[in-house]
Amino acid sequence: MTTAVTEPFGPLDPFVHPAFFYRDEQDYLDGTLPFVREGLEAGEPVAVAVPGKNLVLIRDALGDDAAAVRLLDMREAGRNPGRIIPGVLRAFADAQPAGRRVRIIGEPVWAGRSDAEYPACAQHEALINAAFRGRTATILCPYDVARLPEHVVADAYATHPTVIHPGSRAARDSDAYAPEDVVTRYNVPLPPVQEALTFAFDSDSLPHARHVAVGEGARLGLVGVKLDDLALATAELTTNSVVHGGGSGVLRVWAENGYVVCEVRDDGHLGDVLAGRRPVPRDQRGGRGVLLVNLIADLVRLHRSDSGTTVRCWFAR
C-alpha cells in the first residue's frame, strides 16, 4: 500500500478545536449546552456525537432544541476511531453549504475504551487538525478528567491547540500542542499473535485470499453481515497490496477476545497520514480501500514502517 507523503499539519484558522475537560455531569452540561445553543442562535448546523449516557444528558437538557441538533451515539458511530473523521465529522460538515461554519461536539475517548482502541483514538484526535485545517468548523472534544488516565489527558493537551478547564468557558492555548508527535508515537508495531491462519498471496492467488478469510471467519463464529464485512475488507486490503504494495502480501486471520481479526501486511508505504480517514470524491477512481474498511470494521489499526504497512481490523462475533 503505497501513497505519496503529505504535509498535513499547519495553521488551523478558521478551524477551532478545543479540548474541554470536565469532572462531573454539571461540568459537562455547563460546557456543552452553551456551545450548542450559541450555535443554534447563530444559525449554525450543530451535531453532537458523544457516548450514550452523555448524549441523553445533552438531549434532555436541550428540551425542544434537541430536534434541531444532529445527535449520534459515539459508542456506535465511532466505535472504530478511524471511522469518526469520514463517517461522522466530515459526513456532517460536508453536507452543509460551503463556507458555513458548523459546530460539533465529538467525544471519542471515554473510560472503558480498550488498550487496542486507544492508540487509534489518540491518532484520530491528532488527525482532526489535518482533516479540518482551513475549514470553517468548531469541534469541541470533552474529556472526563475524573476518570480518564493521566496519559490520556496529557495526549489531549498534545492533540488540541486550546483547552478549556473545568469550571471555565475560556479556551487557553496548549503549550503541549504537537499533533504530529502523537501520530508518530502511536504508530507502533501491533502486538504479535501466536496462532493465526496465514496465507501468502500475490496476483495469481489474490482471488483465493477472500475465500480463505471467509472460511476461517465462519469457522471462528462470524455470520451474516459481519462475515460479509470480513470478506469485503479482505478483498479491499489484499487488492491494495497487489496493486499498490509491491504485488504481494500476507493475510492472517484469528480469534481474539470476542472478535475475528484480519490482518494484511505488504511491502508498500502508506505515506498519507489521512489515508482511510479522508472522504473520497465520487469522481475519483480508486483510493477507497482503507476508507471502506474503516467504515465497516469495529476497529482498525495501522502500522507504517520502512519495511512495509500492516492493517489489522476487528469484527465482533
C-alpha positions in Angstrom: 0.0 0.0 0.0 1.9 3.0 -1.2 0.8 6.6 -1.3 2.6 9.9 -1.5 3.8 11.5 1.7 1.7 14.6 2.6 2.4 17.6 4.9 -1.0 17.8 6.6 -0.3 19.9 9.7 -0.1 23.7 9.7 -2.1 26.8 10.7 -5.7 25.8 11.5 -7.5 29.1 11.2 -10.5 29.3 10.8 -10.8 25.8 12.3 -11.3 25.8 16.1 -10.5 22.6 18.0 -10.5 22.9 21.9 -10.4 20.0 24.4 -13.0 20.5 27.1 -12.1 19.0 30.5 -14.9 18.1 32.9 -15.2 16.3 36.2 -19.0 15.6 36.6 -22.3 15.9 34.9 -22.8 19.6 35.9 -19.4 20.5 34.5 -20.4 18.6 31.3 -23.6 20.5 30.8 -22.1 23.8 31.8 -19.6 23.4 28.9 -21.7 21.7 26.2 -25.1 23.3 26.4 -24.0 26.9 25.8 -21.8 25.7 22.9 -24.8 24.1 21.3 -27.3 26.9 22.0 -24.9 29.6 20.7 -24.5 27.6 17.5 -28.3 27.3 17.1 -28.8 31.0 17.8 -26.2 31.9 15.2 -28.0 29.6 12.6 -25.0 27.2 12.5 -25.6 23.5 11.9 -24.9 21.6 15.1 -24.1 18.0 15.7 -23.4 16.1 19.0 -21.6 12.8 18.8 -20.9 11.6 22.4 -21.2 8.3 24.3 -24.8 7.2 25.1 -25.1 8.4 28.7 -23.8 11.8 27.9 -25.9 12.0 24.8 -29.0 11.5 26.9 -27.8 14.3 29.3 -27.5 16.8 26.5 -30.7 15.7 24.7 -32.8 16.0 27.8 -31.2 19.3 28.9 -31.8 20.8 25.4 -35.5 20.0 25.5 -37.3 21.1 22.3 -34.0 22.5 20.9 -32.7 18.9 20.6 -34.8 18.5 17.5 -32.6 21.0 15.7 -29.4 19.1 16.6 -27.9 16.0 14.9 -27.5 13.5 17.8 -25.2 10.5 17.5 -24.2 7.9 20.0 -20.4 7.8 19.6 -20.3 4.3 21.1 -22.0 3.2 17.8 -21.0 5.8 15.2 -17.4 6.0 16.5 -16.7 2.5 17.9 -13.9 2.4 15.3 -12.0 5.6 15.8 -10.8 5.5 12.2 -14.4 5.9 11.1 -15.1 9.2 13.0 -13.5 11.7 10.7 -15.0 10.4 7.4 -18.2 8.9 8.8 -19.2 11.3 11.5 -17.4 14.7 11.4 -16.8 15.2 7.7 -20.1 13.5 6.8 -21.9 16.2 8.8 -19.7 19.1 7.8 -19.6 18.2 4.1 -23.4 18.1 4.0 -23.7 21.7 4.9 -23.5 24.7 2.5 -19.9 25.6 1.5 -18.3 28.1 3.8 -20.9 27.8 6.5 -19.5 27.3 10.0 -20.5 24.1 11.7 -20.3 23.2 15.4 -19.7 19.7 16.5 -19.2 18.1 19.9 -17.2 15.0 19.5 -16.2 12.7 22.4 -14.2 9.8 21.0 -12.4 8.9 24.3 -14.2 7.6 27.3 -13.4 5.4 30.3 -13.7 1.9 29.1 -12.0 2.3 25.7 -9.8 -0.8 25.3 -6.0 -0.7 25.1 -6.4 -1.9 21.5 -8.7 1.1 20.7 -6.9 3.9 22.4 -3.9 4.4 20.1 -6.4 4.8 17.2 -8.3 7.3 19.4 -5.2 9.4 20.1 -4.2 9.4 16.4 -7.8 10.4 15.5 -7.7 13.4 17.7 -4.4 14.5 16.3 -5.5 14.0 12.7 -8.7 16.1 13.1 -6.3 19.0 12.9 -5.2 17.9 9.5 -8.6 16.9 8.2 -10.2 20.2 9.1 -7.3 22.6 8.6 -8.6 25.8 6.9 -12.3 24.8 7.3 -15.0 26.9 9.0 -15.8 24.5 11.8 -15.6 24.3 15.5 -15.2 20.8 17.1 -15.3 20.7 20.9 -13.9 17.5 22.4 -14.9 16.6 26.0 -12.6 14.7 28.3 -13.7 13.2 31.6 -10.6 14.1 33.6 -12.0 12.5 36.8 -12.0 9.0 35.2 -9.5 9.0 32.3 -5.9 8.0 32.9 -3.3 10.8 33.1 -1.6 9.8 29.9 -4.9 10.3 28.0 -5.3 13.8 29.4 -1.7 14.5 28.5 -2.4 13.4 25.0 -5.4 15.7 24.9 -3.1 18.7 25.5 -0.9 17.5 22.6 -3.8 17.0 20.1 -5.7 20.2 20.8 -4.4 23.7 20.2 -6.5 25.0 23.0 -8.0 23.6 26.2 -10.9 24.5 28.5 -10.5 23.6 32.1 -13.4 22.5 34.5 -15.5 25.4 35.7 -14.3 27.7 32.8 -15.6 28.5 29.4 -12.4 30.3 28.3 -10.1 28.4 26.0 -6.4 28.7 26.7 -3.5 27.8 24.4 -2.0 24.4 25.0 1.8 24.7 25.4 2.0 20.9 24.7 0.2 21.0 21.3 2.1 18.7 19.0 -0.3 16.5 16.9 2.5 15.2 14.6 4.3 13.7 17.6 1.1 11.9 18.8 0.6 10.4 15.3 4.2 9.2 15.4 4.2 8.0 19.0 1.2 5.7 18.4 2.5 4.3 15.2 3.8 1.3 17.0 4.2 -2.4 15.9 1.0 -4.3 16.6 1.1 -6.9 19.3 2.3 -10.3 17.9 -0.1 -13.2 17.6 0.8 -16.8 18.5 -1.7 -18.7 16.4 -3.4 -17.5 13.2 -4.3 -18.9 9.8 -1.6 -17.4 7.5 -1.9 -17.1 3.7 0.7 -15.5 1.5 -0.8 -14.1 -1.7 0.2 -12.5 -5.0 -1.7 -11.5 -8.1 -2.3 -15.2 -9.1 -3.7 -16.3 -5.7 -5.5 -13.0 -4.9 -9.0 -14.3 -5.7 -8.4 -17.2 -3.2 -7.4 -14.8 -0.3 -11.0 -13.7 0.3 -12.3 -17.3 0.3 -9.6 -18.2 2.8 -10.6 -15.4 5.1 -14.3 -16.1 4.8 -13.8 -19.8 5.5 -11.7 -19.1 8.6 -14.1 -16.3 9.8 -17.0 -18.6 9.6 -15.2 -21.4 11.4 -14.4 -18.8 14.2 -18.0 -17.8 14.6 -18.7 -14.9 12.2 -22.1 -15.0 10.5 -24.3 -12.8 8.3 -23.4 -9.2 7.7 -20.2 -9.4 9.8 -18.9 -12.3 7.7 -19.8 -10.2 4.6 -17.8 -7.3 6.0 -14.8 -9.5 6.6 -15.0 -10.7 3.0 -15.2 -7.1 1.7 -12.4 -5.9 4.0 -10.1 -8.8 2.9 -10.8 -8.2 -0.8 -10.0 -4.4 -0.5 -6.9 -4.8 1.6 -5.4 -7.7 -0.4 -6.1 -6.0 -3.7 -4.4 -2.8 -2.4 -1.4 -4.9 -1.6 -1.2 -6.4 -5.1 -1.8 -3.1 -6.9 0.0 -0.7 -4.6 2.0 -2.7 -2.1 4.6 -4.5 -4.2 2.5 -7.1 -5.8 2.1 -9.5 -2.8 1.3 -9.7 0.8 0.5 -11.9 3.8 -3.1 -12.4 5.1 -3.6 -13.6 8.7 -7.0 -14.4 10.4 -7.5 -15.3 14.1 -10.0 -15.0 17.0 -9.3 -12.6 19.9 -11.5 -11.5 22.8 -14.8 -12.0 21.1 -13.6 -10.7 17.7 -12.4 -12.2 14.5 -9.3 -10.3 13.5 -8.0 -9.9 9.9 -4.5 -8.6 9.2 -2.9 -7.8 5.8 0.8 -6.9 5.6 2.7 -5.9 2.5 5.9 -4.0 1.4 4.2 -0.8 0.4 4.5 2.5 2.2 1.4 4.4 3.2 2.7 8.0 3.4 -0.6 9.8 3.7 -1.4 10.0 7.4 -5.1 10.7 6.4 -5.3 7.6 4.2 -8.6 5.8 5.1 -9.8 8.8 7.1 -10.4 11.3 4.3 -13.7 11.1 2.2 -13.0 10.4 -1.4 -14.7 12.5 -4.2 -17.3 10.5 -6.1 -15.5 11.0 -9.4 -12.1 9.8 -8.1 -11.0 6.4 -9.3 -9.6 4.2 -6.5 -8.4 5.3 -3.1 -11.3 3.8 -1.2 -9.8 0.6 0.2 -8.7 1.6 3.7 -11.6 4.1 3.9 -14.1 1.4 3.2 -12.5 -0.9 5.8 -12.7 1.9 8.4 -16.4 2.3 7.7 -17.3 -1.3 8.2 -14.9 -2.7 10.8 -15.3 -2.5 14.5 -11.7 -1.4 14.9 -8.8 -0.7 12.5 -5.2 -0.3 13.4 -2.4 0.6 11.1 1.4 0.3 11.5 3.7 2.1 9.0 7.4 1.3 8.9 10.3 1.4 6.5 9.7 -2.3 5.7 6.0 -2.0 4.8 2.5 -1.5 6.1 0.3 -3.6 8.3 -3.5 -3.1 8.5 -5.3 -5.0 11.3 -9.1 -5.0 11.6 -11.5 -6.4 14.1 -15.1 -7.8 13.6 -17.3 -8.6 16.5 -18.6 -12.1 16.7 
